[in-house]
């Protein structure tokens, strides 16, 4: 059985790459569409220029930048508050923002309480 081809709202990757930004704005969700209609910030415009020039080491703080078709296949380093996390942008990420793929909180799995942590920790077996 053949693998089903992914399409974003009925459009293939090539269809999206051939669209202008205004045409792409018509098919993305309303919150992102309003952002495109209002225009990009200066930092977002600078990011787009770097993407268009095919620069190799692109770093950005623009976590709310919409993933546009010209970004497909690029690696963009997005700041998560501490460091720049590399995000490989692909076709399945259409209709999202960069910050969704650079997590800001680290998962921590806790073990048992340490020695002398609380009065109740003395009730636990030492073994």
N, C-alpha and C positions, 0 to 999 in steps of 0.2 A: 504494500500500500504506500502510495506516495505521500511525502510529508506535505501538510497543508501550508500554503504560502501565507505569510502574515501580511495583512493589509490594514492600514490605518484609515478607518471610516471609508472603506471601499477604494482606497488609493494605494498603489504600489510605491515602493521606494523611488523608482524613477519618476513617477507622476509627481511626488512631493518635491523632488529636486528640481523639476522643471517649473514649479509654481513660483510666483512672486510672493513676497512676504504678505501682501494684502490678500492674495488668494488663499494662502495658508491660514491666515487669521480667520477666514470665514468658516473653516472646518474644526478649529481647535475650541476647547471649552470657553465659556463666556468670560471667566475671570482673566484668562490669558488673552482673549480677544480684545477686551477693554484695555489691557496693558499695551498691546500693539497699537491700538488706535490712538492712545495718548502719546505714544512715542517712547523711545528708549532713553535712558539716562546717559550722561556723558561717559560713565564707566562702561556701560553696556555697549555703547557705540565703539569704544576703544577695543573691547573684547571682540566685537564683530570684525573690526579691521584686522586684528591679529589672526582670526580664523580665516578670513579671505586671503591673507598673505601666506597661508600655510606655515606659520611659525611652528617650531617644534616644541618649545617649552612654554605653554600658555598657562599662566596662573591668574586666578581671579577671585575676588571677594563677592562677586555678583551671584549670590545663591538663588536669587529670584529671576535669573535670566531664563527666558523661554528657550527650550531646545528647538532650534530651527533646522530645516533640511540641509543647510550648508555645513552644519556641524557633524553630520553623520560620518563616522569613520575616524574622527579626530579624538585625541586624548586631551582633556582639559583638566587642569588641577584646580579643584574648588576648595576654598578655605573652610574648615569646619570649626573655627574658633581657636584652634591650637596649631594646626599644620595644614598643608595643602594635600588633599586626598585626590589621587588620579582617578578620573571618571572617563571610561571609554564610552563615548556616545555612539549608540547604534540606532537603527531604524525603529526598534520596539520602544524607544524612549520618547517618541514623538508625542506631543501633547502634555509633556511634563516640564518641570523646571530643574535646573542643575542641582539645587540644594537638596532635592529628594534623594540623591544618590551619594551624598557625602554626609554621613550621619554625624550628629553633634554630640551624642551621648554614647558612652561606652557601656556595654553590657557587663555587669559584675555579678558573678555567682559567689555567694558567701558560704563559708563553711561554718562550723560550730563556733561558739564564742571563745575568745582567748582566755588565758589564765588571768583571773582577777578582773574580768570584765564587769560582772555584776555579782550580787550576793547569790542569785539563783544559779549562776554558773558553777558554784561549788557543789550543787546537788547532782550535777551530771557525773557519770562515771569517768574516771581518768583514763581507763583503757579504751 
